[in-house]
């Protein structure tokens, strides 16, 4: 059973349980014991982080826990999450760790894990590690304690890998690109890579101070980037999140395109070139119905999974698919990477612009989305509003109202204490009414203060 782990590792407010230094040390010891090979050899783990102030604390605590079980720790410093997956494999490490809360505010932090193959851990592996955390582990003998070392060129290695996913002769000369790094992990790597490819780079969100990650910038808040595109007459804007594993695009008019539009573009092009494995795209239940229709019209399938890029990747590996992602901007191309890579996906969009000589606006609107509305309701840790009868009744009524006309999705976020209420329907009035009815019921349940159980 998993209690610490959510949809993407362990996450929460820094210095509040479970995201404390003590817990990080225990997690480090448990995961070190879990992955340490007993029959000789070198035992390595790579650790990357984003730019949150609390990253220093968790980096040190995890290092202490890991070295206490005999793991040698290689510290990458601030690098995108996909760089950790890459470096775990390329450095033949037993384990990769990314310290980040992704798109969450600076007060939060999280710990994500990658296995020796560079892919995120399964639910079963996380449950086994959690059992070790609770049980405690014996430390290594004094002579077998691990060492820690800083790796100074991690972002350069990552940059070369990202560029190698593009045609060798591709150049971005003449393209004016706004890159919003969300004051996060890619604040140095992303502008450098774009410049090396020849783009005229206009950076946004590249001055992290430990507190401003994702604040009024990045993929979840692209307003400033959109304004910058207009102000500078840029050709395109690329907005990353705090750990750079997701991307949102902005065309030359300032219009925003989400992950569904980018996946539609790539799926269509790859299928035309006979390189879309399995004739299918893997996405989550949150992806727009318009994307599914777009694929169907081209004889392609949409394979849906639960929310979380980890589940997308698991389905891709099970079915032998090579393209997947999330509406939120995680784009997974397993021919090149083991997890979502916002910068790589953005560069592939630029590649399509260059190859076809088309503006961003012509490529970023591949289909007309079905009207979709998503609202969130925050709740306390000791509450379970979805278990309350008035909420269940409101959900049943909403599903009945949408029957045959749309769909309703209610879920508890795996990364924040939020109930997410999403619906799709061509009838916008009905859409708003059904979503609001459920949101109101959940909000009333939360305000009543009823605890879980």
Secondary structure, DSSP 8 states (H G I E B T S, - for coil): --SSEETTEEEEETTBTTBSHHHHHHHHHHHHHHH--SSSS--EEEEEE-S-THHHHHHHHHHHHHHHTT-EEEEEEE--HHHHHHHHHHTT-SEEEEE--TTS-TTEEEEEEEETTSSB--HHHHHHHHHHHHH------GGG---EEE-TTHHHHHHHHHHHTS-TT---TT-EEEEE-TTSTTTTHHHHHHHHTT-EEEEES----SS-TTTT-STT--HHHHHHHHHHT-SEEEEE-TTSS-EEEE-TTS-EE-HHHHHHHHHHHHHHTT-SGGGEEEEETTS-HHHHHHHHHTT-EEEEE-SSHHHHHHHHHHHT--EEE-TTS-EEETTT-SS--HHHHHHHHHHHHHHHT--HHHHS-SS----EEEEEEE--TT--GGGSHHHHHHHHHHHHHHTTTEEEEEEE-SSSSEEEEEEEES-HHHHHHHHHHHHHHHHHHHHTT----
